[in-house]
Amino acid sequence: MEPQPVCKLERELDETYAAAELEEIARLEEAAQGLQLDPFYDQYDTLGQIGEGAQGEIHLVRDRETGKEYAAKILVLERGKIKWEQVKGLEREAEAQQKIDSPYIPKCHGFMTAHNPLYKRDEFVLIYDYIEGKSLAERLDEREKFTEETLIDYLEQSLKALDAVHHAEFVHRDVKPANIKVTVDGRLYLTDFGIAKDLDQITRASTLGAGTLGYMAPEQFGVGKIVPETDYYGLAATIITLASGKEESRIAENPGQNTQFLKERLSKSSLSPEFKQRLEYMLNNDPEERKKGLDALVKVERTEDIENDLAGEKQHYPEDFYCNIGANFGVVSGLISMPIAYGFGIEGAMIVGTGVGILALGAILGASVQLFQDKKRGSYSST
C-alpha cells in the first residue's frame, strides 16, 4: 500500500475533528432545548465576576424586582471552547442543589439558557444563593491559623451538610477547602456540586478519577464503589490541611501514598489525641470504618441528652407534687382531729376536720390551676 500524501492525511484529520465538533455542538444544542430561554438578562443585572470554576465564570447578579443578590455560574455556549462534560457538570450541580434541602447548602434558583445581548452569545446559566464570605482555601492563602475548637465546629457543620447531601442520594466527591465557604458569623456552606454523583446512577467511565488529588478517597481512583462515606475522607483531609496551615505540596503516586501523607501531617499537628483519632478513622481505606470518626459527635449528643434529662428530673411529674399538697393537708387534718376528739368530743373534731379539709380542697384546686398553666407553657416534661 502506497503511503498517502501528508496533505491528504491532514485533510482527513481535519474532517474527523470537524465531525466530532459538529456532534459535540449538536449534543450541546439538544441539551439547551427545553430550558427556559432569555429571562436571565431581563430579570437580573450583572454586577461583576467574583470567581471561576470548571463549569464557567461566577458572577454576582441582582434581581431587578426584589433587589436581592445571587450568584450566577455562566458557561458560554461557544463552538470549540465548551465541552459536553462542562454542561453535564452544570446540569448535575443544578439538580443536586435543587434536591438537597439544607441550611448549609446554597439553594438553586434556576437553570436556563440565555442570550447575552452585550456579547451577542448564548450561555448556560445556573442561579443560586450568593454566600458572602471566604472559602477555606482563601483563608489558608492568607495564612490564617485555626484553633482546634474552630476545626471541630467546621467538621460538625460539614457533617450536617453532608448528611443532607447523602439523604438526597448524592455524594459530593470533591470536599476540599476551596469548596467550603464560611460567613463572617461562622456559618459554613458546602459548595460546587459539579462532579456530585447521584447514587441511583451507575458511575460512568468518564467520571472515574473525578475529584481533587490530595482529597480523593481510595475508591475515587477506581478501586472501589463510590459511597456516602467517600465524602468523609475528603472532609478529614480538609481538616488536616487546615490544621497544618497549608496545602500538601507532594504529589501522591497512588491512593495508599495519599493516605500516608495525610496521616504524617496529622501526627505532626498540635491537635488533641482524641481529635486525631477521630480524623484517622475517617481516613480508613474501608468506607465502613470511617463512620467511627462520627461516633464522637454521636456520643456528645447522647451525653447532652442524658444531662438534659437529669436536669429535667426535678420538674418531671409536677402533678404528683401538686396533688401531694392535698394529701398532706388530709394527713394533717387527721392528726389534728384525733386529739381534738378527746378534748372537745366528736363534734369539735368534725368541725376542725371539715375546716382543714376545705383548706386541702383549696390547695388541690390551686395546684390544678398551676399545673394547667405549666402544661400550657410547656415548662416541664412528663416522659
Phi and psi in degrees as a GROMACS rama.xvg file:
@    title "Ramachandran Plot"
@    xaxis  label "Phi"
@    yaxis  label "Psi"
@TYPE xy
-76.3041  140.124  GLU-2
-62.5377  139.525  PRO-3
-78.4569  146.673  GLN-4
-58.7849  145.716  PRO-5
-56.9031  -41.257  VAL-6
-61.1365  -34.5498  CYS-7
-69.6319  -41.2929  LYS-8
-61.8712  -43.155  LEU-9
-62.2489  -39.9803  GLU-10
-65.1289  -41.0682  ARG-11
-65.8828  -39.1721  GLU-12
-63.7629  -42.7038  LEU-13
-59.9343  -42.2585  ASP-14
-65.9134  -38.3803  GLU-15
-63.9638  -48.0882  THR-16
-63.5393  -38.6803  TYR-17
-63.9249  -40.9598  ALA-18
-65.5144  -41.7157  ALA-19
-64.2018  -39.2099  ALA-20
-66.1698  -41.8776  GLU-21
-63.8095  -38.9866  LEU-22
-63.9908  -41.4247  GLU-23
-63.098  -45.2649  GLU-24
-63.1405  -39.0087  ILE-25
-62.8092  -41.5961  ALA-26
-64.8758  -40.359  ARG-27
-65.4007  -42.8558  LEU-28
-66.8759  -34.9361  GLU-29
-65.5678  -39.0412  GLU-30
-64.3735  -33.4945  ALA-31
-73.2313  -23.9064  ALA-32
-66.7747  138.507  GLN-33
91.8658  -16.6864  GLY-34
-81.0336  154.424  LEU-35
-63.955  134.648  GLN-36
-111.594  131.431  LEU-37
74.5226  -3.41266  ASP-38
-73.5602  -16.1397  PRO-39
-58.364  -56.7289  PHE-40
-75.1846  -13.2292  TYR-41
-80.8295  -29.3939  ASP-42
-100.6  -27.2648  GLN-43
-121.024  144.95  TYR-44
-99.3866  132.284  ASP-45
-86.7499  131.397  THR-46
-106.569  -1.8199  LEU-47
129.386  157.913  GLY-48
-77.9945  134.58  GLN-49
-120.839  -0.639492  ILE-50
178.481  -179.797  GLY-51
-154.632  140.096  GLU-52
-136.599  -175.017  GLY-53
-64.7588  -25.9596  ALA-54
-100.108  16.9286  GLN-55
127.602  -177.942  GLY-56
-79.1394  149.009  GLU-57
-112.213  124.376  ILE-58
-119.257  150.45  HIS-59
-89.3108  128.443  LEU-60
-129.988  158.529  VAL-61
-127.524  130.982  ARG-62
-69.7078  124.708  ASP-63
-67.0838  -29.5995  ARG-64
-80.9083  -47.534  GLU-65
-95.4095  -20.3194  THR-66
78.6157  1.27473  GLY-67
-78.1128  144.127  LYS-68
-97.6938  142.779  GLU-69
-134.31  167.924  TYR-70
-100.513  141.545  ALA-71
-128.539  120.695  ALA-72
-92.8849  120.69  LYS-73
-116.831  123.526  ILE-74
-115.476  116.739  LEU-75
-75.4926  127.373  VAL-76
-86.1048  81.1851  LEU-77
-123.812  126.873  GLU-78
-56.6832  130.131  ARG-79
83.9754  -9.24968  GLY-80
-122.45  8.41448  LYS-81
-134.693  141.377  ILE-82
-113.748  151.45  LYS-83
-57.811  -40.3528  TRP-84
-63.326  -30.6005  GLU-85
-64.816  -42.2472  GLN-86
-65.7358  -44.4197  VAL-87
-62.2266  -36.4013  LYS-88
-64.1681  -42.5753  GLY-89
-66.473  -37.3237  LEU-90
-65.0545  -43.0392  GLU-91
-62.2255  -41.9705  ARG-92
-61.9423  -43.6124  GLU-93
-62.7304  -45.2997  ALA-94
-62.3613  -45.5278  GLU-95
-63.9622  -46.9489  ALA-96
-69.6166  -23.8781  GLN-97
-76.1874  -32.8737  GLN-98
-87.5643  -28.015  LYS-99
-85.8016  125.491  ILE-100
-112.207  103.233  ASP-101
-158.768  141.072  SER-102
-69.5522  -6.07412  PRO-103
-103.399  6.4136  TYR-104
-126.347  127.101  ILE-105
-60.5624  135.802  PRO-106
-86.4289  139.16  LYS-107
-80.6013  134.577  CYS-108
-117.362  8.82495  HIS-109
158.596  144.874  GLY-110
-136.4  119.226  PHE-111
-151.818  170.434  MET-112
-105.18  147.189  THR-113
-142.664  154.213  ALA-114
-105.019  118.444  HIS-115
-78.3333  112.279  ASN-116
-71.2856  -24.9019  PRO-117
-74.7724  -49.3768  LEU-118
-95.8666  -1.97985  TYR-119
52.8351  56.5781  LYS-120
-143.427  157.827  ARG-121
-93.2225  146.141  ASP-122
-142.016  151.077  GLU-123
-93.1796  136.419  PHE-124
-132.389  128.912  VAL-125
-114.451  121.935  LEU-126
-107.841  130.203  ILE-127
-149.267  172.964  TYR-128
-56.7613  135.059  ASP-129
-87.8328  123.29  TYR-130
-102.601  115.511  ILE-131
-86.6688  104.985  GLU-132
171.648  -178.115  GLY-133
-109.149  150.228  LYS-134
-75.4092  158.91  SER-135
-65.647  -26.1546  LEU-136
-67.0191  -40.7522  ALA-137
-64.5256  -38.8689  GLU-138
-70.4442  -31.1607  ARG-139
-64.5989  -43.1549  LEU-140
-61.0298  -28.9209  ASP-141
-85.518  6.86832  GLU-142
60.7479  35.2658  ARG-143
-70.8598  141.382  GLU-144
-98.5848  133.991  LYS-145
-110.418  128.042  PHE-146
-76.8206  162.028  THR-147
-62.6776  -37.9411  GLU-148
-59.3033  -42.4659  GLU-149
-65.8664  -41.9947  THR-150
-65.8021  -37.6928  LEU-151
-64.3183  -41.0917  ILE-152
-61.9974  -44.3537  ASP-153
-64.2532  -39.6156  TYR-154
-61.5494  -46.0427  LEU-155
-72.2391  -36.1427  GLU-156
-65.9098  -40.7454  GLN-157
-63.4992  -38.4952  SER-158
-64.9552  -35.2377  LEU-159
-66.6236  -39.3575  LYS-160
-63.5609  -46.2866  ALA-161
-66.8773  -32.2706  LEU-162
-60.1253  -41.2256  ASP-163
-68.0372  -39.3293  ALA-164
-61.1374  -47.6758  VAL-165
-70.4971  -33.9419  HIS-166
-63.9949  -30.5452  HIS-167
-85.0481  7.77856  ALA-168
69.3818  39.4677  GLU-169
-125.032  155.793  PHE-170
-121.005  130.489  VAL-171
-67.9906  -48.0226  HIS-172
73.4597  -1.98623  ARG-173
-144.223  47.9235  ASP-174
-75.0678  118.807  VAL-175
-161.42  166.708  LYS-176
-55.231  -36.7028  PRO-177
-67.0388  -21.5263  ALA-178
-103.778  16.9431  ASN-179
-126.466  120.503  ILE-180
-110.418  145.192  LYS-181
-128.403  130.727  VAL-182
-79.1312  173.4  THR-183
-65.0395  -25.2902  VAL-184
-93.1703  9.5251  ASP-185
91.2559  4.37657  GLY-186
-77.4032  131.751  ARG-187
-101.158  143.462  LEU-188
-132.575  132.321  TYR-189
-91.9656  125.778  LEU-190
-123.49  177.392  THR-191
59.2934  88.1398  ASP-192
-103.221  29.1293  PHE-193
-63.1943  -26.8901  GLY-194
-118.666  20.8396  ILE-195
-60.0887  145.189  ALA-196
-110.523  129.114  LYS-197
-78.4842  120.244  ASP-198
-65.8661  -16.4127  LEU-199
-81.4313  -10.0582  ASP-200
-107.762  150.601  GLN-201
-73.4536  139.942  ILE-202
-66.7032  122.594  THR-203
-80.7755  149.946  ARG-204
-58.2049  -32.977  ALA-205
-69.9811  -16.1963  SER-206
-104.066  0.169329  THR-207
-63.1166  134.112  LEU-208
83.6919  5.00157  GLY-209
-69.2117  134.491  ALA-210
143.277  -167.174  GLY-211
-122.443  125.225  THR-212
-54.9533  137.916  LEU-213
99.5251  -20.9803  GLY-214
-125.519  -0.749561  TYR-215
-85.2948  132.517  MET-216
-71.3169  156.783  ALA-217
-51.855  -38.7837  PRO-218
-67.3935  -18.2176  GLU-219
-74.4026  -13.6629  GLN-220
-88.3372  5.62975  PHE-221
93.879  12.0612  GLY-222
-99.8358  9.87167  VAL-223
-175.7  178.486  GLY-224
-82.965  140.404  LYS-225
-75.1888  123.919  ILE-226
-134.489  167.505  VAL-227
-53.5585  -36.2351  PRO-228
-65.7855  -12.985  GLU-229
-57.1258  -37.3922  THR-230
-70.0568  -26.0846  ASP-231
-66.2064  -34.3397  TYR-232
-62.1547  -49.8382  TYR-233
-61.7417  -35.3252  GLY-234
-68.0386  -42.2818  LEU-235
-62.2952  -42.4818  ALA-236
-62.2194  -35.7463  ALA-237
-65.0103  -47.5458  THR-238
-63.7765  -39.319  ILE-239
-64.3535  -40.0329  ILE-240
-62.8243  -42.9622  THR-241
-65.0844  -38.6588  LEU-242
-67.121  -34.5505  ALA-243
-82.3818  -17.8118  SER-244
87.4229  3.58796  GLY-245
-163.313  160.094  LYS-246
-71.4307  154.093  GLU-247
-68.1291  128.194  GLU-248
-90.7526  -20.6826  SER-249
-82.1777  146.681  ARG-250
-101.302  117.165  ILE-251
-74.7728  137.028  ALA-252
-86.4811  -15.9635  GLU-253
-156.898  167.388  ASN-254
-58.064  -39.9164  PRO-255
-61.9441  -40.5907  GLY-256
-68.2706  -34.4293  GLN-257
-61.8052  -45.8986  ASN-258
-63.4251  -39.2141  THR-259
-60.4311  -45.8268  GLN-260
-59.5792  -43.2979  PHE-261
-65.7825  -41.3571  LEU-262
-68.4436  -33.3991  LYS-263
-63.4345  -44.9291  GLU-264
-66.47  -36.8632  ARG-265
-63.8835  -43.8613  LEU-266
-64.7533  -29.3051  SER-267
-84.8873  -8.87788  LYS-268
-75.7659  166.699  SER-269
-94.2977  15.5178  SER-270
-68.5027  156.512  LEU-271
-68.1229  154.787  SER-272
-55.879  -38.3581  PRO-273
-64.7679  -42.9622  GLU-274
-69.7202  -38.7082  PHE-275
-59.9205  -42.8414  LYS-276
-62.4442  -40.1536  GLN-277
-62.9448  -44.1396  ARG-278
-69.0553  -35.6496  LEU-279
-65.3834  -37.9916  GLU-280
-58.1335  -40.9229  TYR-281
-71.6365  -11.9137  MET-282
-96.9709  4.42195  LEU-283
-61.2519  143.514  ASN-284
-64.7308  -26.8594  ASN-285
-89.0632  114.036  ASP-286
-54.6571  -35.6034  PRO-287
-63.5218  -37.0489  GLU-288
-67.9131  -24.5731  GLU-289
-62.956  -24.0138  ARG-290
-62.9997  -23.5055  LYS-291
-61.9012  -26.4007  LYS-292
-67.8794  -16.38  GLY-293
-90.9754  -12.1931  LEU-294
-59.7917  -36.5207  ASP-295
-59.3083  -42.1816  ALA-296
-64.153  -42.158  LEU-297
-63.9693  -41.8292  VAL-298
-64.1819  -39.7654  LYS-299
-61.2339  -45.5678  VAL-300
-62.7504  -41.3317  GLU-301
-66.3243  -39.8621  ARG-302
-61.4806  -43.3487  THR-303
-63.0716  -39.4083  GLU-304
-62.7339  -43.4489  ASP-305
-63.2965  -44.8238  ILE-306
-61.7628  -39.5762  GLU-307
-65.4245  -38.4767  ASN-308
-64.8261  -43.3379  ASP-309
-63.6437  -41.1344  LEU-310
-64.9807  -30.0298  ALA-311
-84.3916  -10.3067  GLY-312
-61.8582  -29.741  GLU-313
-65.9165  -23.6768  LYS-314
-113.88  9.06373  GLN-315
-71.1584  148.216  HIS-316
51.6925  52.082  TYR-317
-65.7501  -21.9577  PRO-318
-63.1535  -32.3548  GLU-319
-63.0281  -41.8045  ASP-320
-64.1276  -46.6177  PHE-321
-65.693  -43.8509  TYR-322
-67.9492  -27.8578  CYS-323
-65.1236  -25.6121  ASN-324
-58.9481  -47.522  ILE-325
-62.6791  -42.0813  GLY-326
-62.9395  -41.382  ALA-327
-63.1985  -39.8074  ASN-328
-63.2353  -36.7324  PHE-329
-63.9213  -42.1048  GLY-330
-63.085  -46.6401  VAL-331
-59.4864  -39.8461  VAL-332
-59.117  -43.9682  SER-333
-66.5236  -41.9045  GLY-334
-65.1278  -38.274  LEU-335
-71.7591  -36.5009  ILE-336
-68.4122  -31.6741  SER-337
-63.5363  -51.7836  MET-338
-67.5796  -32.3402  PRO-339
-65.2764  -33.8917  ILE-340
-62.1903  -35.6123  ALA-341
-72.1624  -38.7283  TYR-342
-86.7037  -35.983  GLY-343
-121.044  0.931033  PHE-344
89.69  174.018  GLY-345
-63.3808  -39.2317  ILE-346
-62.1186  -42.7272  GLU-347
-64.3218  -40.9065  GLY-348
-63.298  -39.0448  ALA-349
-65.5335  -37.8465  MET-350
-64.1434  -48.433  ILE-351
-64.7522  -43.1397  VAL-352
-60.9974  -40.0195  GLY-353
-63.814  -40.985  THR-354
-63.2946  -45.249  GLY-355
-67.1304  -35.433  VAL-356
-61.6536  -39.6261  GLY-357
-63.0191  -41.1925  ILE-358
-61.1471  -40.9747  LEU-359
-63.4031  -42.0353  ALA-360
-62.5017  -41.3105  LEU-361
-62.4976  -40.1391  GLY-362
-64.1735  -40.3923  ALA-363
-64.5802  -43.4466  ILE-364
-63.2242  -42.6505  LEU-365
-64.155  -40.2409  GLY-366
-66.1893  -36.8565  ALA-367
-64.4183  -40.9666  SER-368
-62.6961  -42.7947  VAL-369
-63.7777  -40.6129  GLN-370
-61.5191  -43.9095  LEU-371
-61.1472  -42.2742  PHE-372
-65.4948  -40.0433  GLN-373
-64.7179  -40.8889  ASP-374
-64.8422  -39.1389  LYS-375
-64.1875  -36.7125  LYS-376
-78.847  -16.2292  ARG-377
69.7844  33.7675  GLY-378
-89.608  4.64879  SER-379
-146.368  164.963  TYR-380
-115.296  136.439  SER-381
-112.691  28.3724  SER-382
